[in-house]
């Protein structure tokens, strides 16, 4: 089999695990590695040095200069793994086998950014990983391979991202082999659903916790932004509390009471009223004394 020559546009742990799989395949060779221009990925740089692969930094992806540089490598396929520049048609179509991407979302749903946060907020029971061709849309290209993974109430952002680090590399490798062997039929996303949906980037203000939600919604929100995210925040008596974990209270019944009020304690844990029942705050950071009857500041939810 003729070797598949790839150009690798990559960043972070997702890309490191994929690189380890690709480099072991004797039918695949790297033409170059392009890291993100706004980060310093020493691991990728070390890989390039170890395996004598050209490492091209500070790339303006769609510039004439880079197009001419990339053309000289005569790659068969470009691969994007956690890269943050948008590919335009000229660069997408430069290699004969085009350009592919791995996305931690079940396309055509969950296009866009911060998908592992959003699937938890939306109380999904599974999340997807999709390897797809890149086109000029955002995560809209034809699907090469897709797989789903279960989400349970024991999961949070940390567990999902740990799963994704491993499974993205596995699925992207399988997708590369499909493209290399050419024995598959891509799936057009509109054949799955005519619209799908897109999720926007989250920012630091999006960790502010609103108690004006059901207990389930509060539970999902907190676990979606737990460490290594910045953690959910709530204001109590003029001071910020960082909340890393809440749990549902088994057997709790709906009742009317002041939302956001601390209505009990379980040891150091706090029992807080939501719009329907209560939740138990079990991991938090707060510089102050907390008493039953204290009330959190109430803000409207940002995820409705």
Order of alpha helices (4+ residues) and beta strands (2+ residues): beta-alpha-beta-alpha-beta-alpha-beta-alpha-beta-beta-alpha-beta-beta-alpha-alpha-beta-alpha-beta-beta-beta-beta-beta
